[in-house]
Amino acid sequence: EKSFQISPKGLRWGMSLEAVAKLYEKVIEDEMLPMFQKAQPRLELEALQEELRNKQGALRRSRIEFGTTPTGVDQSPLKGEYSYNNGESMAAITLRSGTKRYFFFFSDRLWKVYDEHKLTPGTSLGAGFKQAGKFLAKRFNTEPKMMPSDFDKGRPFDEAEWRDPDKVLRAIDRGTTLGVVYAERRIQENLANYRKNKVETGPERLDSDVQAAMKR
């Protein structure tokens, strides 16, 4: 019944990549402020300024467009979280906690956030999917809908799902890694309308010369 907020404050559906990048510029600046306050003038300060510029520009540099040409993301556990030739794109950033966060866009409008958490004994999420599920159920104040893996439905991993008024939340069992996905409910529940173009990926999408070489 209550909408669950995603950090940082100010992150919302419909933001452009540029708007998300500007939001994280401030987040990174605030995180590095104590280091700047302790830095010695000249060399140490200049090194910190360069590090700040690199971190602030990482999100923009990471942008991947899912057009008509297959990408290397197809070989990752993220395959299935996007489609080709439907105006989709993705960008990523590593948070201070070490969590890798992916942002997914339709026509440069944010609609999904995917976090990769390492499952480690002694942490709040625990060392496995079962423990993580219990922690999230307590956090979201309700038990999830459990969904076993089903490759025919594009679901390669076991998942737990929650819904609030504007989001679909999924916890994905990837062994030692937990995927936590927040998606705009309006789009998630009508995804077929946003992915009208079907572009097959795989060997048939390779250049004809490459195909010929592989056959030989």
Buried (B, 14 or more C-beta within 10 A) or exposed (E): EEEBEBEEEEBBBEBEBEBBBBBBBEBBEEBBEEEEEEBEEEEEEEEBEEEBEEBBEBBBEBBBEBBEEBBEBBEEBBEEBBBBBBBBBBBBBBBEEEBBBBBBBBEBBBBBBBBBBEBEEEEEBBEBBEBBBEBBBEEBEBEBEEBEEEEEEEBBBBBBBBBBEBBBBBBBBBEEBBBBBBBBBEBBEEEEEBBEEEBEBEEEBEEEEEEEEEEE
